[in-house]
Amino acid sequence: MAEEIDARQGVGVGGLSLVEDGPAAPAEPILAEEPDSESPGAPNIQSVYLGGLFLLALLAACYAAAEILLPIVVAFVLMLVLQPAMRSLSRLHVPRGLAALLLILVFFSIFVGLGTVLSGPAAHWAQKLPEGLPKLQERLRFLSRPIASLQEFISHAEKLTKGTGVLAPLPVAVEGTGLSQRLLDGTRSIVSGTLEMILVLFFLLLSGDTFLRRLVEVLPSFKNKRQAVDISQHIESDISAYLTTITVMNALVGGATAVVAAVCGLEDPVLWGAMAFLLNYVPILGPVIGVVIFLFVGLISIDSLWLAFLPAGLYLGIHMIEGETVTPMLLARRFTINPVLVIISLVFWYWMWGVPGAILSTPMLAITKIICDRIKTLTAFGHFIEG
C-alpha cells in the first residue's frame, strides 16, 4: 500500500519540496540543523511540557469515558488481528461487507461455543466449592497461628492508638445498591459494550484503509506521508504478529495444563485448560492468579497433602517454560520492551479499565514504542521504552 500511495502522491509533493528547499531562504536550514547536530533525537523541553499536559488530558478523558472508549480500543485491536484475513478474502473477490460479517461471526462463535461448553463444568465447581471449604480450612490449619499473631498485633496497635488520644474513626453505615441491581447494571454494561465493539469492528473492517488514505492526503509533505504509511504498516504487522503468537502460545499452555490436570486427577480438565488459556493473556498477574486457583483446587480435590501442591507446581513450570523461554524467543525480533514498564502499564491500565485494560496494556505499550521509534522528536521516548 505504501508504494501505491507514494506513486499517487510523490510527484506533487516532491515538486513542492524541491521548491521549498531552493535558494529562496539559505539561512534557515543552517539554523534548523544546529539542534539536531548537537543532540539528535533530543526532545525540546517546551514540547515535552505541552506533550505531558496533552497526555494527562487524554488519560483523564480515557478514565471518564471508559464505557465508550474501551469498546472502540478493543475493536481497533481486533481489527489489527483480523485485517490479514480480510485482505485474503478480498483477494478471493469476496465483497468487503460479507467478508467483515463472516469474520466477526466466526470470531465470536468460537467464544460463544467455548462458553457454552464450559458453563456446565464451571457451574459444577461453583456448587462443589462450599462443600470443599471445610476440607480447605483443615488443610490450611498450619496458617492459623501466624494469622492469629497478626490479628493480635493489629488489635494491640489499635489499643495503643486509642491510648494516645487519637480518635478512632467512627463507623459509618453506607447504603449501597443490592447485589441483584449491581449484577443487572454489570450485565447491561457488558452487553452494550459488546454491541458497540461489534458495530465499530464491522465498520473498521469495512472501511479498510480509508482513514490512512485520508490522513496521507491531508499531511503537508511527502516525508510525513511516507512516515504515516510506515507507522501504520508496522503497527498492523507487529501487533497482529504479537497477538497471533500470544494466542497460539496460550492455546499450547491451555492444552498442556489440561493434560496436567487430567494426570493429577482433577475433574473437568478442559475447564482448567481454558482457564489457563484466558489467564495467560494477562501478563504476570494472570499466571499468579492461576497458581493460586490450582493450589486451592488441588487442596480440595486431592487427598494427599504433598500431591495437592503438584497441579500448581506443574502449572507454574509450564508458565515458566512458555513465558521465560519460548515466547521471548519468538517475539525478540519485533518486541524488546522494558519489563518494568510492562508491569507499570499492566497496573495502570488495570486501574483504568479493569481486566480488559490489563489485557490491552502490552499491545498499547508496543504501539506507543512503534510510533515513538518512527517520529524524530519522540525517538528518545522510544529508546526509554525499549528493553
Secondary structure, 3 states (H helix, E strand, C coil): CHHHHHHHHHHHHHHHHHHHCCCCCCCHHHHHHHHHHHCCCCCCHHHHHHHHHHHHHHHHHHHHCHHHHHHHHHHHHHHHHHHHHHHHHHHCCCCHHHHHHHHHHHHHHHHHHHHHHHHHHHHHHHHHHHHHHHHHHHHHHHHHHHHHHHHHHHHHHHHHHHHCCCCCCCCCCCCCCCHHHHHHHHHHHHHHHHHHHHHHHHHHHHHCCHHHHHHHHHCCCHHHHHHHHHHHHHHHHHHHHHHHHHHHHHHHHHHHHHHHHHHCCCCCHHHHHHHHHHHCCCCCHHHHHHHHHHHHHHHHHCCCHHHHCHHHHHHHHHHHHHHHHHHHHHHCCCCCECHHHHHHHHHHHHHHHHHHHHHHHHHHHHHHHHHHHCCHHHHHHHHHHEC
